[in-house]
């Protein structure tokens, strides 16, 4: 998997002040992983961004 972080920043909307600056990320996935992401998002009514954010926030990075 490849992750690319763009340097453009956009306002964070309703997120708390310490999380107001957002980074845009480009991720390259296999077709199999993409289908898993799409299926999970559809089943749980999540956006892809919400899914990826929750996975990162729940990890021990």
N, C-alpha and C positions, 0 to 999 in steps of 0.2 A: 504494500500500500504506500502511496506517495502523498504527502501533504505539502501544500504550498500556501504560505501566509502572505497575503497582499498587504501593502503598506497603506492602503486607503482606510480612513477611519470615518465612521458615521455615528450620529447620535444614537444613544442606547434606548431611547423611548422610556418605557416605564421600569426599566431595570434599576436597581439601587445605584446610588451615586458612584460607589467604588467600581461598578461594572459598566459605567456609561460608555466607555470607548470600546467599540467593537472592531474586530479584525475579520476580514473576509478570508475564507479558506477554500482552496480548491483541492479536492480529494479524488484520486484515481482508484477505482475499485474494479474487481472482476465483475462480469455480468451476474455471476451467482450471488456475490455479496450485495450488489445493487438490488437484485430482486428481493433478497431478504430484508433490506432496508425499506424498500417500497411496500412490501407486504406488512411489515411491522407497523409502519406509519399509518397505513390504511386501516388496519385492525384496531389501532389505539388512538386514531384521529389525532396524530401528531404531524407536525411538519418535520422535514428532514433535519432542519436546524435544531428543533427542540429535542429530537432523538439524540443527535450527536452531542449537544450540550449536556443532556442528562447522563450520557455514557461517560463523558469526560469528568463531569462533576462528581460522579459516584466512584471514580477510579482513585487509586493511590498514586497519582502522578507527583 
